[in-house]
């Protein structure tokens, strides 16, 4: 920061002007671009259970988050999503070992669990028994795919500002968007509170650990959560939340009818696309008609919510580039161009190392281009220490 001089002949200049050195100030990427990128990558993950490709997806997520996350509280929670992903894989493997389905003569036997007899009405489910290496590897691959899906959603929550995403929602979904935004931001805020309380206890020479330290952490965290709730309620009330515009009964009925018909059209269109024997009219025509009805219902319902947007987020070339990286990755994995579809879901019989198809691997790596196509996050400005204080400290 530098002090600006006052010019009596020209317009007034701010007293504190940031010294950017003639460079353009950094900006934060549009939150919808990050969500499109993450959801498209999750769509690509749902296409495969190849462990090599799934580990490649986790590598891409880690690279992009390391390069483009901010210093906000919600940007520090990706490691907890990784812990949740590891828990999912472990639970999937344990369930497969406990609810054994038997082994074939070609399986590699590992160990055997005690068999628990089940009643007749529970027939078809076996508790315990022999466990094979193939069964555990298959369960680990399925759990790894679900873990990658969770990490994709966690990456979107880490990179995108949930409060800024709320401003983009249509007026009809504003109240629902507020509830979703508050619920999403609860977990990062609790993590931040636990870290702050733990740091304060260490500064006060708190040496208790384990269950004894739990009481000293839970009570301050709950108190901090209550204070946050009261501040949030006061802020929402001061900004007029819940005060809707005038809407007639006829308008409400028309909005409900449009939304109901639109959702029915979307369901019929999705069914027509998934079922090859369905009539052609239940495919794209029903899906397009349902989408148009839903858009009309949202526009009509949004009239009763009067709100303005201060400094709306721009959608520029960086947003298009990041969104296209994820979408193109999903499209390449769904088109099956340049590779065999069986390479995305390799069989464990016979037991062998899974292949790494070059085209899907390149598609996933292309999604990682968002790590340098997105604008870099802004670094917090720290006040400069005067030279006199520095000399005194020496």
Secondary structure, DSSP 8 states (H G I E B T S, - for coil): -EE----SSS----SEE---TT--------HHHHHHHHHHHHHHHTT---HHHHHHHHHHHHHHHHHH--SSGGGG-HHHHHHHHHHHHHHHHHHHHHS-----TTS-EEEEEEEE---GGGTT--EEEEEEHHHHHHHHHHHHHHHHHHHHHHHHHHHS-HHHHHTTS-GGGHHHHHHHHHHHHHHHHHHHHHHHHHHHHHHTT----THHHHHHHHHHHHHHHHHHHHHHHHHHHHTTTT------HHHHHHHHHHHHHHHHHHHHHHHHHH-TTS-GGGTHHHHHHHHHHHHHHHHHHGGG-----SS-----HHHHHHHHHHHHHHHHHHHT-SS-GGGTS---SS-------HHHHHHHHHHTTHHHHS------------HHHHHHH-
